[in-house]
C-alpha cells in the first residue's frame, strides 16, 4: 500500500480525499505543482458539535504556500520565503474508533 493510500485511509473520508486529489490533478493539467511547507498551527476556534459523530472546528495557521511551473520550477504564484495566514473550517467524523476529516472550507483571514 502506498503512502497516499495510508493517508486516505487514516486521515480523510473518501469524499475529501478525492476532492483534494482533483485539485492536485487540475493543477497538474495546468502545468503547476503546489507546495505548502512549514505549517504552524496558531489556534483552534468555533468548535461546534454537529451531531453525535460529527463536529467542526476552525483552524488558524501560517504556512509557506506557492505554486511552481512543473517544467521550469519557477514560482508562478505565492512565495517560497514568507509565511501566509490561513484559516479553514474542518469538519470531522468520529465514529468512536477513528477520527477522519470529512470537509475543509477556506475562510477569510
N, C-alpha and C positions, 0 to 999 in steps of 0.2 A: 504494500500500500504506500503510495507517495505521500509526501508531506502535505500536499494540497488536500488530499482526501482526509488526512488526520485532522487538519484544521476544520474542514467542513463538518466532519463527524463529531468533533469535540466542542466546537465553539458556535457554529451557526446552524440555523434551521436550513433546510434545503432551499427554501424560497430566497432567503437572504444571500446564501452562497451563490446561487445562480444569478441573482441581481448584480452582485459585485463582479462576478465573472463577466457579465455582459458589458459592464462599464469598462473593464480591462480590455475586452475584445474590441469594443468600439474605438477605444484609444489606439490600439494596435492597428486597426484598419485605417486610421488617420496618420499612421506612422509615428505615434507617440508612445512613450513609456512614462508612467507617473511614478515618482519616488516620494515617499513620506518617511522621514527619518527623525531620530532624536526626539521622540514624543515624550512630553512631560505632562502628566495629568495635574491640572490646577485644582480641580474640585468636582464634587457632585452636588446637584441641587434638584429641587422639584420632584422628589421621589413620589410616585403615585402608584398605588396598588390598583390594577385594572380588573383583576379577577383573582380567584384562588390560585391560579397558576401563572398569572401574567402581571408584570409591573414595568413601569417606565422610570427612567432617571435621565436627567440632563448631565452631560459630561463636558466639562470645560478643559481644554488642553492647548498646549502650544506644540508646534512641530515645524520642521523644515519640510516644505512641500513644493515640489516643482515637477515639471514635465520636460522631457528631452526628446529630440528627434531621434528615432531608433537607429537611423543610419549614421548621422553625423555626431550624435551625442551632444549636440548643442542645446542649451536651455532655451525653450520656447515659451515657457510660462512659469511664473513663480520665481523663487530664489533659493539657491543652494547654500546660502551663507547665514540667513537670518530666519528665526522662527516667526511663524504667523499664529495668530489666535484663532481657535476654533471652538465651536460649541455644537454639540449634537445631542439629540434626544434618542436614546436607545430603549427599545422595548425587548424585554427578556421573557422567556418562558422557563418556568421552574416546575418540573413535574415531580419534584421530591427526590429524584435520582441524579438529574443532570440539569445544569443551567445553560441555556442556549440563547444567543442573540437572535431576535426574530425580525427587527426593523431598525433602521437608522435614518434619522431625519436631520438634515443640516439646519441649524438655527443661525439667525443673525447675531453677530458678536457686537 
